[in-house]
Amino acid sequence: MNNEIAGDFASGRYPISLLKNVISNNIGGIERWLVSGLMSYSENARYGVGSLEILDISHLEDYHYSMSYCYQSHIFNPCLDIETEESLINAVTFIVHPKKITFDIINNDRPSTADEL
């Protein structure tokens, strides 16, 4: 799983605005993992490509931060009679290291049939 954004962060703490800018400019590398929770709704849940938006980044302690974000989704589950388009809001924590930002992302990809057995 690619949950990192490479960069030069060796000079210490960075303003929230700079971190937000760096993450926004590199969000494509981790986008898939940030929206992987859609599969818990339905195999037919779809992410609105390009709709991911960073809402807020807050400093927790030392080099630890929290980021809240939202994205558009289309969820279809005929068994549960669900068909909806909505904006989902999630949060993730991350750590700024000297050469990268590492996100604490839980892999929500649906296991294969072999994994389930």
C-alpha positions as CSV (number, residue, x, y, z in Angstrom):
1,M,0.0,0.0,0.0
2,N,1.4,3.4,-1.0
3,N,0.5,5.6,2.0
4,E,3.4,8.0,1.7
5,I,4.2,11.3,0.1
6,A,7.9,11.9,-0.5
7,G,9.4,15.3,0.2
8,D,12.1,17.2,2.1
9,F,10.7,17.9,5.5
10,A,14.0,17.9,7.4
11,S,13.9,21.6,8.5
12,G,11.3,20.8,11.2
13,R,7.8,21.9,11.7
14,Y,5.8,23.3,8.8
15,P,2.8,25.6,8.8
16,I,-0.6,23.8,8.3
17,S,-1.1,25.8,5.1
18,L,2.2,24.4,3.6
19,L,1.3,20.8,4.6
20,K,-2.2,21.2,3.1
21,N,-0.6,22.5,-0.1
22,V,2.0,19.6,-0.3
23,I,-0.7,17.0,0.3
24,S,-3.2,18.6,-2.1
25,N,-0.6,18.6,-4.9
26,N,0.3,14.9,-4.3
27,I,-3.1,13.5,-3.3
28,G,-3.3,11.3,-6.4
29,G,-0.8,8.9,-4.9
30,I,-2.9,8.1,-1.9
31,E,-6.4,9.0,-3.1
32,R,-7.3,5.3,-3.7
33,W,-6.5,4.4,-0.1
34,L,-8.3,7.4,1.3
35,V,-11.6,6.3,-0.3
36,S,-11.2,2.6,0.1
37,G,-13.9,2.5,2.8
38,L,-16.6,2.8,0.1
39,M,-16.4,-1.0,-0.4
40,S,-17.9,-1.5,3.0
41,Y,-21.2,-0.1,1.7
42,S,-21.3,-2.1,-1.5
43,E,-19.2,-3.7,-4.2
44,N,-21.0,-1.2,-6.5
45,A,-20.0,1.9,-4.5
46,R,-18.1,4.3,-6.7
47,Y,-15.9,7.3,-5.8
48,G,-16.5,10.6,-7.7
49,V,-13.0,10.8,-9.3
50,G,-11.3,14.1,-8.5
51,S,-13.9,15.1,-5.8
52,L,-11.6,14.6,-2.8
53,E,-11.1,17.8,-0.9
54,I,-9.1,18.5,2.2
55,L,-11.3,20.2,4.8
56,D,-8.9,20.7,7.7
57,I,-5.5,19.7,9.0
58,S,-4.8,20.0,12.7
59,H,-1.6,19.6,14.7
60,L,-1.9,16.8,17.4
61,E,1.6,16.6,18.9
62,D,5.2,16.7,17.8
63,Y,5.1,15.6,14.1
64,H,1.6,14.1,14.3
65,Y,-1.3,15.6,12.5
66,S,-4.9,14.9,11.7
67,M,-6.6,15.6,8.3
68,S,-10.3,15.6,7.6
69,Y,-11.5,15.3,4.0
70,C,-14.6,14.8,2.0
71,Y,-15.4,13.2,-1.4
72,Q,-18.5,12.5,-3.5
73,S,-19.7,8.9,-3.8
74,H,-22.4,7.0,-5.6
75,I,-23.6,4.0,-3.6
76,F,-25.8,1.3,-5.2
77,N,-26.8,-1.8,-3.3
78,P,-30.0,-3.5,-4.7
79,C,-30.2,-6.0,-1.9
80,L,-30.6,-3.1,0.7
81,D,-32.5,-0.9,-1.7
82,I,-29.9,1.8,-1.6
83,E,-29.1,4.1,-4.5
84,T,-27.7,7.4,-3.4
85,E,-25.1,10.1,-4.2
86,E,-23.6,11.9,-1.3
87,S,-20.6,13.6,0.2
88,L,-18.7,11.5,2.7
89,I,-16.4,12.9,5.4
90,N,-13.5,11.0,6.8
91,A,-10.4,11.7,8.8
92,V,-6.9,10.2,8.8
93,T,-3.8,10.8,10.9
94,F,-0.3,11.3,9.5
95,I,3.3,11.8,10.7
96,V,5.8,14.2,9.1
97,H,9.2,12.5,8.8
98,P,12.3,14.2,7.4
99,K,11.9,12.7,3.9
100,K,8.2,11.8,3.7
101,I,4.7,12.1,5.1
102,T,3.3,8.8,6.2
103,F,-0.5,8.4,6.5
104,D,-2.1,5.9,8.9
105,I,-4.6,4.5,6.5
106,I,-6.6,1.3,7.2
107,N,-6.8,-0.9,4.1
108,N,-10.5,-1.4,3.5
109,D,-10.2,-3.2,0.2
110,R,-12.6,-6.1,0.0
111,P,-10.8,-9.5,0.5
112,S,-10.8,-12.0,-2.4
113,T,-12.9,-15.1,-2.2
114,A,-9.8,-17.1,-1.4
115,D,-9.0,-14.8,1.5
116,E,-12.5,-15.2,2.9
117,L,-12.3,-19.0,2.8
